[in-house]
Every structure is written in C-alpha cells, then in structure tokens.
Amino acid sequence: MIKFLIKGLIRDRSRSLFPVLIVAAGVFLMVFLYSWMQGVMGDMVSSNAQFNTGHVKIMTRAYEELAQQRPNDLAILGVNKVLEQMRNSEEKMIWTPRTHFGGLLDIPDENGETRTQGPVMGLAVDLLSQNSPEIKILNLTKALVKGKLPQQKNEILISEEFAQELGIQLGAQATLISSTMNGAMATHNFTIAGTVCFGITAMDKGAIIVGIKDIQAALDMPDGAGEIVGYSKNMLYDERAMKELTQNFNENYSRADDEFSPVMVSLREQNGLAEYLDVARSRVNVIIFIFLLAMSIVLWNSGLMNNLRRYGEIGVRLAMGEPKGSLYRYMIYESIFIGFIGSILGTLLGLAISYYFQYRGFDMGYLMKSSTMLISNVMRARVTETSYVIGFVPGLFAPTLGAIMAGIGIYRRQTAQLFKELEV
Amino acid sequence: MPLINIEKMIKRYPIGGREFTALNEIDLQFERGEFCGLIGPSGSGKTTLLNIIGSLDVPSEGRITVLGKGVEGLSAQEAARLRREHMGFIFQTYNLLPVYSVFENIEFPLLLMHMGSRERKKKVINALEWVGLSDKTDSKPAQLSGGEAQRVAIARAMVKQPELVLADEPTANLDADNSYNILKMMSRLNEELKTTFIFATHDEKVIGYLKRKIFLIDGRVAKDETVN
C-alpha cells in the first residue's frame, strides 16, 4: 500500500514536486534572511570591536567620561605595566594599547613648503613589536593596497583614498600637526610606507595608522596610550564573559574617588552600543519572527489547500473502504515527507547562498559614501547553528499542520458529503 | 434472509435551520443477485438511499441491515470494512485516480484488502478481461474515452467480486452506444457472478435493462415493480 501511495505521490507533481519547491523556496528565504540578518548584526559588532571598542577596553575614568572626544590629556600612563599585568592575569585575552588622535596631515613640496594638507583621523597601534597582534586584528596585510607594512620608526600607513586625494606617493614625507597630551602644539614627520583600504568608509576617507611608540613621541605621552583594548583569543565576542571580566577588573582596580584610576568597559557599554545592539537585535528578531510567521502561514495554507483539493481522491478512497484513520495518517506522513525534503533542499540552498555571501559579501559602499560609522561596506551573511535548523520550523511543521487541519475537516465531514462532492 | 432489509427508514437533513426529509418511511428488501434501480427525478432521495445502503450515511430513524449488519449502528471503521470487503461503487464521473494506470486503479481495492501481489495481479487481469480492456493495462485515465473509463470503474468495482455493487447514474456521462455496452456488461456480470446491482438513475436506457424498478417520489417509494 505504501509503495502504491509513494508511486502516486511521485507521479502527481502537484502533490510532490510543486509542494516541495514551494517549501524549499520558503525555507531558502527563511535561512538566507536569518543568516543575512545575523551577518549584518555581527559585522556591525566586529567592525566596531576591530577598530574601536575591542571586546573590552581599559581607560582612565576621566577618559571614559569624555571618550567620544578622545581626550589624550586623560590617557593612561604606565601602559607597559598595565599591559604586563593584564597579560599575566587574563591569559585568555589579547591586550594591546591604542591611541586615537586627530590633526592635520601636511604634505610638503620639494622646498619643504606645504603643497597640500587635510584633516586626518589617526590610530596609533603597536606595529613594530615582534608579537604584535594588531596586524591580525586590523587585518592589515589584507587591507594593504600599495607598499609595505611599517617596519621602522616613523613609517605609517595611509588610507588609499586619502593618499589619492592628497596626491601622495609611497616613501613621501608627511607632517602630522596635532596637540600633545599637555595641550601644546605637536608636529612630527612621518614616511608613507603603504596605503590601505579597510572597506569601511569612515576609515577609508582620511585615516592614518601609526606606530604607538611614534605617537607617544609625537604627542609627548611617554609610556602612555589613550586606551588598552582586549580581545578574546578566538576573536568571538562573548557578552557574558566580557561582562564578568569587566566586573572583576573594576572591583579590583577602579576607584570612584580617583579619576585617573583605570576602568574597564565592554563592547556593549561603549558608544551607546548597548541600546543600539538591543534595539537592532530586537528589530532583527521581530523581522525574523514576522517572516517566520508569514512563511509558516504560506506553507500551512499550501499544505491545507494541497489536501483539501484532494477531496475527490479522498472520497473515492473512503468509498472503497479505506478507513478514515489510515487516510489521515497517510496525509500527515505525506506532508512530513514533503516538508522534510523541501526543508532539506531549502536549507541546503539557503546555506550555500549564505556561505557565499559570508565569504564574498555584498559591497554596499556606494550607499555609504558619507558614513562616519564603523560599519563595513561589505555586508556579509553569517551562518550560525540556528541557520541549519530555522528553516525546518516553517518547512516541516507548517505544511504538516495544514495537513492535520485538512484531515480534521475530512474527519468531521460526513463520508456521504465527500462522496457527494465527487459528483461534480 | 434478504441481502438488504430496510424498515421504516427516515432520513432528515438540517437545511437553513429546518429539517428536510429526504427519505420517508422506506420499507424495502433486496435479495442476492438482483439487478434493480432506484428511479426518480432529482431530489427524490435515490442517491441518499444509495448512500445509506452503501454505509456512507446513516438513517435518522428506522433500521437498515446490509449483509446482516445494521448500518445505523456501525462505527466508521466497521462501515469502512463493510464497504471494503463486500461492496463496489460506480460513479457518474468514473472517479478514477488520474496518476495511476488502469491496472493500478483496478488493483487499489485489493490493496486495501491486503491481498498478496500474485493474487492481485490475477484478479486484475480477470477484471480487465470482463470489461474487455486487456489492451489498456498501462494506459492512464486521461488516455481513455468516457466509455473505457467507465468500464475501468466497473472493473474496479467488480475486481474483488463483491456481493453488492452500487452505481449512481453510471451512464449519465455516456452516449447511447457506450451506455448500451456498459449496461450489457453489467447485466452479464450480474448473471455470471450473481452480484447484486443497485442503480440510482433516471436514465431511460438504464431503466430498460432493470429487472426490478423502485420508483421514488419525494422520498417515498411510489412503486416497486419486478420485470419478468
């Protein structure tokens, strides 16, 4: 009997192929949308973490209060000691010092006179230490467009777009005009070692990457840094672990009565990211839920209609003496089978496309030309464990629910009524 | 003991908050091997009576015994078993399962009876021979003419050699030649296999073949005549 019914199912495309395609399409959209949303959210977090917030950040309490202004006059001093202590006490983390600064970048002509200049946003990182993690964290090797990474003192990287704007060549001199941490005017000469492109408009518009020791010298902040950022070694942001870490650190080292005592904040606690992430996450969840619901309704309806339109066949089978229970069971088995095959196909397709967009991404830079947010121009999907199973919710359960409801309709209807409906 | 015994049977349907009496005080007996018809205009209650005989519906009052079983007291499962083992149905619109071949359509009632494949094959081949469609074994219903499709439906009803075949307007969609052939075939099967045939019809061509004619008007038996 089962063989007979499977034969019928395979031959009747309106019962097999088309429902499978509908389920697969619905599941594919669900998987892809979910992965895409996760990717966009994850990108936002990782871009911020990569260039700005770290997974955690140590600053002075005073610096933290005015963090948006990057007040280097309130920077941490004795950074090496703090770093050593952190590296010893928190071995699962990567710790590295950074200083953000601003100023003018002056490009001289052959006579040493200003040829051109432009405002610059600078990031000083540890570039020259043997075990510096920054090359990897900032993905500098991949971001390098021309030239080489700095290998000597006073060599810097400049964003490719900015370099073109200033008409600057590799090996050229550039003078940073800024202010020291004590508020005096600072000038320092650098050599352009290479150009970089991060694919983040805010960074690519006018940024330079400088060695931390060079900027300590330039801004007169010996053994000082604006902040120390920490990353978990697997580079995945674990909110709970970071919260625990910051609590422990602050309990031990931070003192409310000393504005220069260190304070540690997690990624969530910086730049209003907590609210942003919560709002964005809840919106993403709402979007996913609405889509899940809509897709479930579509597939439920498809399952319901597929079975209701089989009144004729069902009437004949009942008339021939097939018990209602057996018919009902076969309808549900059929729906589960269709839902399962459709869900597998849809999930495979969804995962394939999601993986493609996870690695290749989709460049939306042309829409973000004036963006100052640290968001990657290349939007990527992100496949998580949930991506593998989320499609089965609408794909498997919704058509089965449709079949169950259609079956209840058949159960409640008098057999004679079904029989009568045959007489079209 | 008659094959079917109906005593003071009434069937009412709720229609628009009121009750419509489709069958009223029906008293009938059918013997084995009869070739008879329920005749009457639309709305006279012939299909309702056929449905109740076929245990597809139950009476509102009265008693009906089919093959010794009281239809009004049967559970859905028992009714399904009665149909599966002892009855065949022929519909006006054939109602063949479109995705299955002629052979498979005829085989279906035997599958419901959990018959072995060798026996099934033998019975289907016999049924195809009865209706003269041995050359259409692998055809699909869509490839058949109306007459051929109805012959397949007859073979499907007859393949398990049931005691009772219920046919609701079996020739309504057929032309005169096909109707003639179909009726002749059913008459022959009735004589050869001693199967009881009960038709619901108002088709003069069918009426001419019947050995017993039960005229229904407004849910009552108006006349019950046997043709010698």
Chai-1 contact restraints between the chains, C-beta under 6 A:
chainA,res_idxA,chainB,res_idxB,connection_type,confidence,min_distance_angstrom,max_distance_angstrom,comment,restraint_id
A,M1,B,L111,contact,1.0,0.0,6.0,A-B,restraint_1
A,F4,B,L111,contact,1.0,0.0,6.0,A-B,restraint_2
A,G8,B,V99,contact,1.0,0.0,6.0,A-B,restraint_3
A,R11,B,V99,contact,1.0,0.0,6.0,A-B,restraint_4
A,D12,B,V99,contact,1.0,0.0,6.0,A-B,restraint_5
A,V316,B,N95,contact,1.0,0.0,6.0,A-B,restraint_6
A,A319,B,F89,contact,1.0,0.0,6.0,A-B,restraint_7
A,M320,B,P109,contact,1.0,0.0,6.0,A-B,restraint_8
A,G321,B,A80,contact,1.0,0.0,6.0,A-B,restraint_9
A,G321,B,R83,contact,1.0,0.0,6.0,A-B,restraint_10
A,G321,B,R84,contact,1.0,0.0,6.0,A-B,restraint_11
A,G321,B,L112,contact,1.0,0.0,6.0,A-B,restraint_12
A,E322,B,L112,contact,1.0,0.0,6.0,A-B,restraint_13
A,P323,B,Q77,contact,1.0,0.0,6.0,A-B,restraint_14
A,P323,B,A80,contact,1.0,0.0,6.0,A-B,restraint_15
A,K324,B,A76,contact,1.0,0.0,6.0,A-B,restraint_16
A,T415,B,L56,contact,1.0,0.0,6.0,A-B,restraint_17
A,A416,B,N51,contact,1.0,0.0,6.0,A-B,restraint_18
A,A416,B,L56,contact,1.0,0.0,6.0,A-B,restraint_19
A,A416,B,D57,contact,1.0,0.0,6.0,A-B,restraint_20
A,F419,B,L56,contact,1.0,0.0,6.0,A-B,restraint_21
A,L422,B,F91,contact,1.0,0.0,6.0,A-B,restraint_22
A,L422,B,N95,contact,1.0,0.0,6.0,A-B,restraint_23
A,E423,B,Q92,contact,1.0,0.0,6.0,A-B,restraint_24
A,V424,B,T93,contact,1.0,0.0,6.0,A-B,restraint_25
